Amino acid sequence: MVRARIGRIGMAALVVLSIVVAASDLLAQFQAPGALGALAPANIAKARPKPPFDLTGAWLHNGNARTGGETERFDPPAGFKLTPEAQKHYDGAQKATQEGKLYRNDIGLCWPAGMPIMMTRVWPVAMIQLPTAIYMISELMNSMRVVYLDGRQHTDPDIAVRSFNGESIGHWEGDTLVVDTTNFVGEHHWVHDRLGIPGSDALHIVERYKMINNGKTLEIEFTLTDPKMWVGDWKMTKHWDRVDDRDIAEVECLPDLNEHMPTVHSTDNVR
């Protein structure tokens, strides 16, 4: 009986040891030996080519279709083809619209807007550019996005901590900043909220940033792919104006503050 108990203890010890080793291996994958955070002084101090432009400042998407500017939504291209999974959401949204309702109004219920929507709502986005990263904070729910510029690679999708804004890795190609974003969440995340087109955990966004109009305008070309939701690439170009007379404020989204809005009521919001 004592021998059996010792055997069980030994087996338990082996299991614990295996878990510790596995956790250690997992941590090693997250952080390579000697890796530095984007804000580590030693990382910032590393010699790098001077970037062609600096995004530091406040930027505002140039209006919407109602005010003569671009639409803030990422409208799909003509003849777009959805997968069956996305088609059922699209059809549900069309039906809800005909009934005067909204389909799964997650943003109105305080779920994060996520990428790409956070970039184009008519709220200013503050950007701070360092040699190792660009920090973007939208006034819309104070959503934060980080574009890493220090040469790191995307996290293995099997162990990545997925998010609504994804994991953005940037690099310079001549006078263009190229940002590659993956590792998104797969629930409550929309590419087009009014049309009911969701983004999945396979969403992949590539942005190409250019500074034009003597630094007063930011032009971004988007390429969106999501094989779980649609066929092929969706491309679009959008513009932002530098707004030197704006700061961003703290803007929280609390469901109980939105109770006066019809769109948060079950009779108007189709789930």
N, C-alpha and C positions, 0 to 999 in steps of 0.2 A: 504493500500500500504506500509506504514511504517512497519506494523506488518509483512507483507510478506518479506520485505527486511531484517528485524531482523531475521526472520526464516531462510532465505538463509544464512545470516552471521553465525548464530548458526550452521547450517549444515556444512558450510565450515570449521568452527572451529573444529567440530567433526572429519571431514575428515583429517585435518592437524594433530590433536591429534592422530588419529589412525595411520597415517604414521609415526609420531615420535615414538610412542610406538613400532610399527613394526620394525623400524630401530634400536631402542634400543635393542629389543629382538634379532635381527640379529647380532648386534655387540657383545652381550653377548655370542652368540653361537661361534663367531670367537675367543673370548678371555675370558676364564673362569676367575672368580674373583680371583685376586692374581696371575694370570699367568705371567710368566716372559719370556722375549725374550731370545734366545739362547746365546746372548752376554752380558746379564745382569750379572754384577759381582756376585750378590747374587745367581744367578742360577749356574754359573760356580763353585762357592765356595761350593755348596752342597756336602755332603759326598756321594761318589759313589765307588763301587769296582773298582780297577785298571784294565783297559782294557788289554787283552792279547797281543795286539800289537798296534802300532801307525802308521797310514798311512801317516803321514806328510812327504812330499817329492814330487818329480816329477816322474811320471810313464808313460811308453810308451808301447802301445800294441805291442806284439812281431812280428811286420812285417806283411806280407800278403802272400798269396799263391805264388805270383810271386817270392818272395825272400826266400822261404823255410819256412816261418812261417805260422801261422794260418790265415785263411781268416778273414778279418775284418768285413765281413757281417754276419748277423744272418740268415744263410741258414735254411730253414724249414726242418723238418725230412723227411725221405723217406716215400712216400705214404701219404703225407699231404693232408688234405681236406679243401678247402676254402668254405666260405659261398658265396651265389650268389653275394653279394655286393662286396666282395674281388675278386671273380673270374673274374668279368668284368674288373677290373684294371689289374689283372694278364694277362688276354688274350690281353688287350690293350698293355701291356709292351712287350709281346712276339712278337706281330705284329710290333711294333715300332723297336724292335731290328733287326728283319728280314729286315727292310727297312733301317737299318743303322742310326736310330734315337734314341733319349732318350725319355722315357715316363715320363712326368710331372717332369722335373728336378728341383724340388722345392729347393733343397739345393744349386744348381748352381745359382738359382735366389735369394739367400740370405734368404730363410726361414730357421729357426733354424733346425739343424739336429735332435735334440731331443733325448730322450731315446728310444731304447738302442743305437742308432747309435753314439751319441756323445762319447761314451766310447771306441769305437774301431777304429775310423779313425786314421791314423798314424800321429797324432799330440800329443804332450805331454799333460798330465793332471796334474796340480798342486793340491795337496791335503793338507789341513791344518786341523788337528784333535784337537778338544777341548773336554772337558768332556761332553759338551751339544750338539755338532754338528760336522759334518765333512763338510768342504767347499771344493768343487771340481770346478776348473776352467779349462776348456779345451782351448787350444790355437786355436782350430777350432772355429772361430767367438767369442772367449772369452765367450762361453756359461758357465753359472754358475749353479751348482746343490748343494743343501743343503740336507744332511742326518741328521735328528734330532735324538738325542740320549737322550733327557731329559725326556722321559716318556710320551710325548704328544701322542694323538691319531690322526688318520686321520680326516681331516675336513669333515663334512657332505657333500656328493657329491652334494646335492641340493644347497648349498651355497658356495662351494669351488671355488676359482679362479683357473681355470684349466690352465695348461701350457704344453709346449713341453717336459720338463724334469719331469713333474709330481711332486707329493708330496711324499717325501721319509722319512719313519720312520724306524729307526734302533734299534736293540737290540742285546745283546751278548748271544750266546748259547755256553758255554764252550770256545773253542779257535776259534769260528767262529762268524763273524759279519753277521747278517741276516738283509737285507734291503728290506722293503716292499714298493712298489711304485704304487700309483694310482692317480686319478684325472688328467688325461691327456686331452689335446685338441683333437678334433675329425676331424680336417681339416688340410691339408698340412703336415701331420705327417706320416712318413713311418717307418716300421719295416725293410723292405728290399727295398731299393730305386730302384735297377736295375731290380728286378723281379716284381716290382709294387705291393708289398704287404703292404697295409696301416695299421696303427693302429687306433683304434677308441677311443671314450671316455670311453669304457669299458676295455681298455687294462690294464692288471695287471702284474707287473714284480716283482718277488722275486729273490733277489741275495744272495748268500752265499759266503762271503769273507774268504779266508784263506791265511795266510802268510807262504810261503815255501822257501826253498833254503836259509836258514839263513837270512831271511828278504830281500832277493834280488829279489824275485819273488812274485807277487800277483796273486792268482788263484781265479776266480769268476765263480761260477756255476749259470747260469741263468735259470729261469723257466718263460716262457711267456704264458699268456692266454689272449684270446680276443674272447669271444663268438659271437661277431658281425662280426668277420673276418675269424675265422678258428675254427676247431673242436679239442678239447683236449688241452693238454699242449705241448709246444715246449721247449725242454731242450738242453742246450749246455754249455760247459765249455771253458773259455778263460783265457789267461795269459798276465800279464804285467811285464815288467822289470823296476826295479828302475834305474833311470838315474840321478846320482848325478852331472853330468856335464851339465845339461840342466836347463834353466829357460824358462818360457813362455813369449811370447811377445804380444803386442797388435796387434790383427789381426781382422780388421773389414771387413765386406763383403758389398760392395756397388755395386748395379746393373750396374751403368755406368762404373765401372772399369772392368766389365766382358763382355763388348760389343764385344771384340775381340774373345770371345769364341763362336764357332759355336753352342754349346748346348743351348745358351740363345736366339738363333734366332728362330722365329716361324716355319721356314721350317724344322728345325732339332729337335725341342722339341715338342713332341706331348702332347697337353693339353687335 
